Amino acid sequence: WKQKEKAKDKFKLSHRPVLSTFGLLGRNKSIETAIDALPEIKKQFPDVLYIVLGKTHPCLVKEEGESYREFLEEKTKQLGLIENVQFVNRFLELDELLDYLSITDIYLFTSKDPNQAVSGTFAYAMSSACPIIATPIPHASELLSEDTGILVDFEQPAQVAKAAIRLLSDQQFREQMGRKAFHKTRFTIWENVANQTMELFRPFIEHANFCYRIPPIN
C-alpha cells in the first residue's frame, strides 16, 4: 500500500481512483451491478476507473461465446462510461495480477450467488491490502468486518455506489481498512497454515515415539 501512487504511475493512472474485479468472467460475478453503480460514483469522482480483469470462463464461452462480455461492454456504452471502464480480456500471470491489485483503491466483489461458499479472488484482494466492497457470501461474511470492508446486498448497485463514495471520500479510512485487511489475512499464508497444522499435531508427535521411516538407499 505504501507504493500505490508509484504503481499507478507505471500504468499511467496517476491519482485516478481505481476500482477492480478479477477472475474468469461469468454471470454469477454480476459485473453489471458494479457498472450500474458507476454513474452515481462518477458524479463525485469523474475520473474513476473500474478495471475488469480476466477472460470469460471457458465453459461459458462453449455455451454462448462472448455474449456476457458483449452485454457488459454495451451497458458501458449506454451509460456513457467508456472512459471509466477498462476490460482486460486475458489470463493474468501472478506478477501482473499483483501489480493491478497494488493500484486498486477498492476491490469490488459483486457475486449474485448466495450459495458461493468461498472465493479465491476475494482472498487475493484482501491479502493484497485492498479495502473491499462485497456481497455477503459466507467467506466474505466470515472475514470482513467494519474495519476491513463493507458488505452490501446482492444486486444492489445503489449500495455499492454509496459504499464506494464513502471509501473514496476518506483516504485515511480507506488506507487503514486496506492495512487491516492485509494483517487479518496473514494467518492464511502457507507458512502459517503449516505452523498451525504442526501445532495441532505436536502433542501427539512428542508423546507417541514418532519417527520418520526412510527407505534404504537404492
N, C-alpha and C positions, 0 to 999 in steps of 0.2 A: 504493500500500500504506500510505502514511502516514495516509490518511483513512478506513481501513477501519471503525473503530468509529463514526466520524461518519456514514459512509454507511449503516451498519446502523441507526442511529437513524432515518434517513429512512424505512426500511422497517419500523420498529418491531420490529427483531430484535436489539436491543442485547445484546451478549455471548452470543448463541446461536452455537454452531458451525454454519457453513453449508457444505454440500456442494452442488455444482450440476453440471448437464449441460445443454447446449443444442443446438438443431438440429432439423431435421424428424424427427419420431418415426418409427421403423421398427424392424423386428425385429432387423436387424443391429446396432442400437445396444445391444442386450442390457441395457436398463434394469433388467430383473428381477434381473440379477446384483448391481447396486448395492442394490436394495431388499432382496434376500436377505441382504446384508451388514449392513443397518441394525440388526437386533435385537442383534447382538453389539456393535456400536458404541454402541447405546443403553444397554447395561449400564453403561458407564463415563461416557457423556455423554448423560444422559436427555433433554436439551433439544436434541439435534442436529436439524438441519433439512436435508432433501435437497430441492432445488428442481429440478424437471424443466421446462425452458423450451422451448416451441415447439409448433407444430401438428403433427398427423400428416401424413406425406408424402402429397401428393395422389394419387400412383399407388396407394398402399396404401388410401387412402380409396375409390378407384374399385373396387378389387378386393374389399375386405372391410369397408368402413366404418371405424368406430372400435373394432373388436374388440380391437386390440392395446392401445390406451389403456385400454379397459374391463378387459382382463386385468390390466394393471398396477394399476389402481385397486382391483380385487377382491383382488389379492395384498396390497396395502397394508392393506386392512381385515382380512384373515385374519391378518396378522402383528401386528395391533394398533398400526399405525404412522400412524393418521390424523393425529395431531398432529405427525408427524415428516416427512411427505412433502407437498409442495405442487406441484400441476400448474398451470403457466401455459400454458393452451391457446390461444395466439395467436402470430402472427408479430411479433417484436420489432424495432422500428426500432433503428438502431445505438446511439443515445444511451442508450436504455433497456437494451439488452443490456450495454453497458459499465457501467451502474450495477449491474446484477446481478453482473457479474464482479468489480466492485470490492468487493462484500460477501462474495465467495466465499473461504472459508478453504482449501478443497481442491476442485479440479476433477476429476470422475470421467469417464474416457474408457474405456468398457467394451465396445468393439466385439467382435463374435464372428466377424468376417470376417478371417482372416489374410492374405487377398489384397487388402485395402483398402490401397492404396499411400500415400495422404495423407489428411489431414483438416483442413479449414478451421477447424472448431470447436476442434480441438486447438491449432492455431496461434494463434487468437484468445486462448484461455485462457492459453497460455504467455506471450504478449506482453503480457498484462494482469497479469503478476506473480502468477499463480495457481500454487501448487505442484500438481503433477498426479500422480494415480494412473492409469496407463494400461495397456491390453493392448498387446502388442508388435507392432503393425503396423509396417511399415518406417519410416514417418515418425517414430513415437514412438521406435523403437529407435535411429534415427539422431540425434535431437535430445536425448532425455532421457539424463541421466547421474545418478550418485548424488547430485549436489548440486542437481539441478533437478527431480527427480521420482522416482517409484517404478514400476517395471514389474511387472505381475502376469500370471499365465497367463490364457488365455481361459476365461470362465465359471467362475471360482473365487471365489465370494463370501467364503470364509474368508480368502483372501489380501487381498482388498480391505479387509475389516474390520481385519485385522492392520495393514496399511499405514496406514489412516485413523486408527486408535487411536494408532499411533506418532507420526503428524504432529500430531494434536490434543493429544497429551500434552506436546509440546515446542514452545511458541510461538516461541522464538528460532530453532530449527532450521527451523520451517515458514516463518517470515518470510524467513530467509536464502535458503531454497530458492526462494521466490517472486521475490526480487530478482535472483537469479542467472538464473532463467528469463527475466525481463524483459530483462536485459542480453544474454543469449545470442541473443535474437531481434531485436536492433536491426539486424543486418545484413540482415534480410529486409524492412525497411520500404521503401516505393517509392523514396524519395530515395536510399537507399543502394544499392538494386538498380541504379538509373540510374547512379550513380557507378561501381559495379563494371563495368557494361557499357561505359561510356566508357573505363575503364582498359584493358579488353580490346582495344578498337579504336584506342586512342590512338597506338600505334606506326605503324599503317597510315595513320591520318589525317595525322599530322605529316610523313610521308615520301612521300606519294603525291599531292602538289599538290591536296589535297582542297578542293573549294569547293562551296557550295550553288548550285543553278541555280534562280533565281527567275523565274517567268513575267513577261512585260511587263505593266505596269499596263493594265487594260482601262477 
